[in-house]
Amino acid sequence: MNNYARSISSSVFGILLITSGNPVIAEDKADASPVIATVNGAEITAADRDLVSQQLITRGQQADEARITEELINLELMQQEAVKRKLDQSADVLAQLDMLRTRVLANAAITAIGDDIVLTDEEINAEYEQQVAKLDLQEFKASHILLEDEASAKAVIEELGKGADFAELAKEKSTGPSGPNGGDLGWFNAKSMVPEFSAAVAAMQPGDVSSEPVKTQFGYHVIKLMETRKSEAPQMDQVRGEIERILRQGKLAKKIDELRAAASIDMVEAKEAAE
């Protein structure tokens, strides 16, 4: 395939990706939209170009009208070539077209349902409180000495028990990147560490040194917990958009459940497999 053909193929594929995704619902094409090009008599209108432009913009991409027009021409040419080859009669193509129609209509319904959803301040505030209650706001400040084997870690614990300075031992013996800083890991929450390390720290009190080595994928840790604190929950104005998204998704899921409950659904394949 030469470079020009490869460029056309890439352009057409890009348009196909756009038009087969979640569509922006455009105005009815029956409206008298100006014709911007014809391809063997088939019209390409400003509405066609605007639809692709809107879809690009919603994806944060630049909408170059001249390039979009060229790609629409390429797309129409490939569509005409498919008909010429009778690909529009292929069972596989017909199935894909049917699925595409279903997706477009389903997405249109989702958009319409979303437009109908009204969120009250009471709902938003209640959801915010629920989400905040789920947050693990506990933070830890700890140091560690990372060793390659359990015996070395136990030997370090024994030295610490005899009064050795934790930071100095970390500088001398730790194989981790925090070693030169005395093993200081700074402040962190449980999710930022591997589970074994987080579980060990959570079971300690400030000032404690782990009495047994903590094994993780990185080696064997000797941990000293320095301090703990509670971080602040995000303010409503920081997360309001996400809270509204969660509520809208919940209401949409409820609507789908209602539609399923009211529909006649026959799981033919499952019934046949059970027989």
Number of C-alpha atoms within 10 A of each C-alpha: 7 6 8 9 10 11 12 15 16 13 19 22 14 12 17 14 11 18 16 13 13 15 19 20 15 12 12 9 11 7 8 10 14 12 13 13 16 12 13 9 7 13 15 19 18 17 20 20 21 18 17 22 20 18 19 17 11 12 10 9 11 11 16 11 14 10 12 19 20 16 22 23 19 18 19 19 16 14 14 17 13 14 12 10 11 10 15 16 11 11 10 11 13 13 11 12 13 11 13 15 13 12 16 18 14 13 17 16 12 15 15 12 14 14 10 9 12 11 12 10 9 9 14 18 15 13 17 20 12 11 13 16 11 8 10 13 14 14 18 22 18 22 25 25 29 28 23 15 13 16 12 16 24 18 12 24 22 13 14 15 12 9 8 13 12 22 19 15 18 25 18 13 18 24 17 18 14 18 22 16 13 21 27 19 15 13 14 15 18 18 10 9 11 12 12 13 18 16 13 16 23 15 10 15 13 14 11 15 22 18 13 15 25 19 19 13 7 12 16 23 28 26 25 24 21 18 15 18 12 11 12 9 12 12 10 15 7 9 12 16 11 12 19 18 12 16 17 18 13 12 17 16 12 12 14 13 12 11 11 11 10 9 9 8 8 8 8 8 8 9 9 8 7 6 5
